[in-house]
Amino acid sequence: MPTLFRQYRPFLLFLLKFLGVYIVLTLLYQLFLGSYDEHTHEIDAMTRMVSDQVVGLLRLFGYDASMLPHESEASYRVLVEGTTVVRVIEGCNAISLMILFVAFIVAFGSTFKKTGLFILGGLVLIHLLNVARIALLTIGIRTYPQYQALMHDILFPLVIYGTIFLLWVVWIRKFSPHARKKA
């Protein structure tokens, strides 16, 4: 048994760090969400911020955009020219993806500074990409409503998950202690 532990020690340490960070951050996020009253359809601050930024981006590109709280659920309706096009729910704020990203980077961690800077840069990139994703999805659904499922369920998730995967690859290959050193 001790031989097995020694043999699989790097993997077990990775798994322990990953699960530890993932569980702690997920519990903290759930505590944050629990501070909002779901019975009155109270919307969390992150979802509000993302919705605000989506509307701001749409306006920047010349669209008459606005947002309103949904009447019967905890979400915001994003309107273009007075017509609701999409609704932004808690799952749209990308916090769950950010937690997954952070847990992976910490599990393959390097120095505190290098890891912290990469996490900060990655979180900013994920957030900006997510806001752009929702804005583009809004315009895409408004222009091509027949492709809503394709855009929402396949294309745009592929872009954001693909970006996170690429960030992980860059981290492992270039910055983590496991990166190959050039001769």
Buried (B, 14 or more C-beta within 10 A) or exposed (E): EEEEEEEEEEEEEBEEBBEEBBEEBBEEBEEEBEEBEEEEBEBBEBBBEBBBBBBEBBEEEEBEBBBEBBEEEBBBBBBBEEEBBBBBBBEBBBBEBBBBBBBBBBBBBBEEEBBBEBBEEBBEBBBEBBBBBBBBBBBBBBEEEEEBEEBBEEBBEEBBEEBBEEBBEBBBEEBBEEBEEEE
